[in-house]
């Protein structure tokens, strides 16, 4: 059985051109979480929305989260977490350093019950790479450290982000199908 890709944006959503937005449009079996309030996030609401989406899918899911979306995913309850087969957790946020995100603190420091990869940048203005590494150790995640990549978003030059897609593929059962969908969409849009 293939997995559903659940794209989990962070604070203020991921706008046009962001790798999450591009993946949501192009990847087969991808679905994006839509929060009711992107500006004043509340942990109970965000985690509840993510849990409902995960539990509504008959197939297992693989999460592709960015920033505060990573922290929301780390707060999943046991029932929803049991449906997750893997998670790509990119540029996790530090909710203790931003007043608008404090409802997500403290960040859980417990091993995740599924395979996960944390990707962090040495120049992320929203979370020091050492803290992202501490999250990865606590969560039992593989850790990918990228030099000078900012917040790994549009502002830091990460549109399609092929490395991220390759990491996501490593978490799925059908990676060739995943990239085939992305490649055909890219080729199609290139011919328009």
Number of C-alpha atoms within 10 A of each C-alpha: 7 15 23 21 26 22 24 27 25 24 18 13 21 19 13 11 16 21 23 27 18 19 24 19 14 19 20 18 15 19 17 20 19 15 21 12 13 15 13 11 20 19 17 12 14 24 22 18 16 23 21 11 17 25 17 10 12 10 15 17 26 28 27 29 26 30 26 27 27 23 26 29 23 22 24 19 12 11 11 19 20 16 20 25 20 24 28 27 29 25 30 30 28 22 20 15 12 11 8 14 20 16 16 23 14 12 17 16 15 13 16 23 15 17 17 26 22 26 24 30 23 17 17 21 13 16 22 17 21 13 14 26 20 14 22 24 16 14 21 19 22 15 18 16 17 15 12 13 18 21 24 25 22 17 12 13 15 19 18 19 17 11 10 19 20 13 19 23 18 14 21 20 14 13 16 11 16 22 18 14 16 21 14 13 18 14 11 10 9 8 7 5
